[in-house]
Amino acid sequence: MTRLRVAVLASGRGSNLGALIEARARGALAVDFVLVASDRASATALDRARDAGIPTIALDPKAYADRPAYDRALFDEIAKVQPGLIVCAGYMRLISADAVGAWLGRMINIHPSLLPAYPGLHTHARALADGAPEHGVSVHFVTADLDAGPVIAQARLAVESVDTPERLAQRLLPLEHRLMVATVALFAAGRLALAGRGVSLDGALLPRPLDLNSKGTLE
């Protein structure tokens, strides 16, 4: 069976990338990581990739005239390794519409909120300011609109009275990792697909996003 070829985009420490690499190492994820790309040469994610023997590339946005020019260069490099899936794991740049369109249905993003609530930045602080009883993380298909693509799966966590944005982020991190691994595993098995404005699992349209259960699987 052909293994799913995965490219990862990351801007920072790469903790979700680390979770994916660890899952592959223990035999829980049947994928081949073909590239880790970043907009920051100093990103720790690149070090994680190199340590795991994964090819890396870093392109400086300042070297390009505008966002579309940067994205053309970046995604030209990605196309060379022919990934079946692109995973945005802490990638902090907006992606131009043309680049998104070329990879529609083959690019996913992990976002620290229960979308459609709190797209964009500062999600933990915004959830606490609103007195939200629960918070969470979502994996969604990337579309041209910010954090607005069809949601594939989510993990939920009850907000505690002592939570700060930093504490909430730390409590959510293990759920982020499990959600990312479980979602990519479904792609690797050929079970997930973009279906118009929705998501299909095993050829059937999902009525709602999948939920991460206590066993770390999606249902």
N, C-alpha and C positions, 0 to 999 in steps of 0.2 A: 504494500500500500504506500502511495506517495505521501510523504510528510508535508504538512503545511509549511510554506516558507514565510517567515515573519520578519518584517522590518519594524523597528521601534524608533519613535521620535521622543526625545527627552531633553529637558533644559536644565535639570538640577541634579539632585542626589541619586535619582534612579531607583528608589526603593521598590516601586512596582516592577521595574525591570528585574531587580534582584529576586523578587518573588517568582517571576516567570522563569528565570534561569535556574533557581533552586528546584522548582517543580519539574523542569525538564531533567535535571540531574538525578532526581529520585524516581524518574520513570512515570511521573504523573501527567506529563504533557508531551505529546508526540508531535513536536514541531522542530524546525531548523531555523535558528536565528541567523539571518543572512546579512543584517546590517543594523547598527545603532547609529542614528544621526542626531546631531544637536546644532543649535544656534549658538552654543557657548563652548569654546574650546576647553574651558576649565570645568565643565560639568562632570561631577563625580560619576554620573551614569556612563560616561565614556570609559572611565577606569574600570568600572564593573564589567563592561563589555570586553575590554581587552583582557582582563583577568580570566574571562571565560572563553577566550579565543574567538570572539565575535568581531568581524570587521567593523571599523568605525569611520565616521567622517564628521567634521565640524566645519560649517560654513558661517562666516561672519556676515550678518545682515548689513552692516555698514559698508560692505564692499559692493553693494548692489544699489541700483538707482531707486528702486521702490520694492514694495512687497511682491507684486507679481513677478518681477525680475528675479528676486531671491527665490521665490517658490519654484519658478521654472528651473533654476539651477539645482535646487535641492531635490526636486522630484525627478529630474533627469538622472541624477545619481541613484536615486531609489529604484527607478525603472530598470537600471542596468542589472540589478540583482534579482529582478522578477519575483517580488513577493506576492503571495496570495492574500496577505493581510498586512495592513499597516496599523500599528498600535501606537496611539498618542498617549504616552505615560508621563504626565507632568511636562508636556510640551507647552510652553507659555506664549507662543505666538499665534495670532490669528492666521488662518490659511486662506489665500485668495480663492475666489469662486471657481476660477478655471482649474486650479490644481485640485480642488475638492471634486469638481465634476468628473475629472479624469479617473478618480479612484472611488467614485460613489459606490457604496455597498461593500467596499474592500478596505475601509478605514474606520477605526473606532477610537473613542476617547473615553477616559475615565474622569469623572467630575465629582468633586466633594459636596454633593447635595442630592436631595431627592427631587430630581428634575420632574416637572418643569419649575419647581421652586428654586430660587437663587441661582440663576445662571450668572456667569462672570466670576468676579473675584470676591474675596472676603466672605465666603459663604458661611463659615462657622459663626463669625461675629454677627452677621445678619440674622441667622437663625436664632441666636440667643437674644438679640434685641427684640425680635418679634415674639419671644416667649414660646417658640415652637416646642411641642411636647416630644417630638422625635426628629431625628436628623439622619443623614445617611450619605450614601455614595451611589452613583449611577454609572453604568457603561452604556454609551449610546453610539449610533452611527454618526459619523461626521457629515454635516451638510454645510451649505454656504452660510447659514445663520448660526450665530454664536450659541453653542450648547443647546440647540433646538432640534437636533436630529432624533429619529425614533429611538426611544429608550429600550435597550435590550434587557437589562437586568439591574437590580438594586439590592443593596444591603441596608438594613435599618438598625437604629440604635436609639434607645430612650435617652432623652436629655435629662441630666441630673442637676439638681439645684446648685451644686458646687462647680459646675462646669464653667470654664473660661474658654475662649476660642482656642487657646493652646492645648488645654486639657482635652477638649472635645476632638481636636485634630488627632491627638495622640491615641485616644480611645478608638477612633475610627480607622486608624492606619492598618491594624490587622484585618479588619473587614475589607478594606480596599484591596489588600493583597489577595485574600481568598476570592473576592469577587472577580478580580482580574484573571486569575488563574482559571477559575471555573468557566468564565465566559470564553476565553481563548480555547479552552479544551473543547467546548461545543463547536467552535469554528473548525478546529483541527479534525473533529469527527464528521465535518460536512453537514452539520445539523441546522446551522443558523444562516439566514439570508435576509437581506433587505427586501421588503415587499411593498412597493409604493411608499406610502407614508407610515407603514407599519413594519413589523418584524415577523418572520415566519420561523417556526421550529418544526423540523421534520415535514416541511411542506404545508403546515397549517398555520394560519395567521394567529398570532398571540392576542388574546383579549386584553392583556395587561403585561407589564414587564415581569420577567421572572424574578423570584425572590431567593436570596441566599438563605439556606436553612442552617441549623446549628451544626450539621455535619459538613458544611462547606460545599454543598451541592446546590444546584439551581432547580427550582420547582415552580 
